[in-house]
Amino acid sequence: MSDMRRDNINNTRYDIPPELEGQVAITTLDKIYNWGRRSSLWPIMFGLACCAIEMICTAASRYDFARFGMEIMRPSPRQSDLMIVAGTVTKKMVPQIVRLYNQMPEPKYVVAMGACASGGGPFKEGYNVVSGIDNYIPVDVYIPGCPPTPQALIHGLITLQRLIDTQSIKRVRWYGKDPIPEIPVPVLGPDLMDPRQYELMREVAARRKAELEAAEAVSAGSVEA
Ligand code: SF4
């Protein structure tokens, strides 16, 4: 076991006799549980736009994020722990992204890579893009840049590993009593509709209809007069 790995899982409150260092590790359940997950984050394999090229580059030999245990990009959400949203998030793609997120088993994490995925980027408020994927799925780490460099993505992934290090098996949501609800998949019609906002849409539509009816009644009254 390398020194780095031993440091990661050892609980330093207990002394290990020098002759046993390297053979024995004393740790807590939380530490070893987190260490296992942080060291085997498998990203789901998909990309949306230019940021995806930087992500692919980060997986290739020069930067090689396999060094962090992110060995294989999985082509199936069933085998993935990590969604790297890399690229411009168009309204057309949001239903697919949310569906894939729902299909990933817990524990799962999301990284928003780049300005587009984090907040719309240069296309913010364009007719065909959303202003950040976090309007639809929860994001754990945001990486700024247009595009972020491979180094920035690696920094974001290390940040995610640090976040995992702080989790406790007692409090993680996937062991809670209540089942984790699926996120309703948005519907793409004339515009993107989020089912979580249907109530608000109904209210706005009813108010608008009442305003139109009132305006029509006024104009009909003025014509008769
Ligand atoms: S943030 Fe920049 S590089 Fe990344 S997808 Fe958007 S426009 Fe392309």
Boltz pocket constraint, residues with backbone or C-beta under 6 A from the ligand:
constraints:
  - pocket:
      binder: B
      contacts: [[A, 49], [A, 50], [A, 51], [A, 52], [A, 86], [A, 87], [A, 88], [A, 113], [A, 114], [A, 115], [A, 116], [A, 117], [A, 121], [A, 122], [A, 145], [A, 146], [A, 147], [A, 148]]
      max_distance: 6.0
